[in-house]
């Protein structure tokens, strides 16, 4: 089953507290999609390389990625 994020979001917003009961089909599709990524060795390798690159930059600069990428305010 293909996951359309808009379907999951709509069901989640429309169901309120009954989301667990009413959105079982959408939730199953989401789990299926996430499991596919979790078991994909290429995706795992891509995430590992991204992490190692960020770690290397942190060790060089001492600045976490979030702070490094944060934009300066336009009015100083």
N, C-alpha and C positions, 0 to 999 in steps of 0.2 A: 504494500500500500504506500503510495507516494504521500509525503507530508507537505501540506500547504500551510505554512506558518499562519496565514490569515485565518484559516479555518480553526486552528487551535486557539488563537487569540480571541476570535469572536465567541467561540464556545465558552472559553474561560470567563470572558467579561459578562456574557449573558447568563451564566449559570450561578454566579455568586457562590454561596456556601455548598451548593449541590454539585459543584464541579466534578467531584470524584464519581458521582453516579451518572451524570449527564454527558460527560466528555470521555467515556471509556474508549471509543473508537479513535478519537483524536490523540488521546494519551498513548494508546498502543502504537499508533503510527510514529509518534515522537520517540518512544522507547526504541522502536525498530531502527529509526534513523540514527539515534545516538549510539546504539550497539554496533551498527555498521562502522561508524567512525572509530569507536573504541577498539574494535578488532582489526582495523586497517593498519598494517605495518608501515605503509608509506606515510600515512597521516601521523603516526607515532614518531617516525623519524623527522618529519617536518617540524613537529612541535619541539622535539628534542634539540634540533639545530637552532631554532628560534630562541629557546631558553639559553643555550650555550652562548649564543651571540650576545644576548642581553647581559648575561653574567660576566662575559669578558669586558663589555663596555662599562659595567658597574665597577669592576676591579680596576679599570684604567682611570675612571673619573670619580668614583665614589658617589655618583649621583644616580638614583634609581630612574628607570626609564620613564615612569609617569612624570616625574619632575623635570626631566630633560626635555620631554616633548611638550610640556605645558607652554602655552604661548604667553608672551609678555603682554601686559595690559596696553591698549592703544593710547590711553591718555595717562601720562605720567606727570 
